[in-house]
């Protein structure tokens, strides 16, 4: 069975989930910072663009396969509570 990411993960980065959302368990927080954040590209130079130009840049959905099905389910539950 394939678990699709919550629509919020098309816009939000994994590090934002780890740092800003309530209820993220320590083991998931640690995995995000050790396994996903190192792969995320930094934001491009935004001097000539606005913040809306970068919505979805390196979003969590792009890294969905890094998570186990149980972690995906947990993330979707967290999204329903935090969005």
Number of C-alpha atoms within 10 A of each C-alpha: 4 6 13 12 19 18 13 17 21 16 15 17 22 23 17 12 20 19 12 11 14 12 15 16 10 10 8 15 16 13 14 22 15 11 13 18 17 10 11 17 9 10 9 9 7 10 7 6 10 9 8 7 10 13 13 16 17 21 19 26 20 16 19 19 12 15 16 11 15 10 13 19 16 16 21 19 13 17 18 12 11 13 9
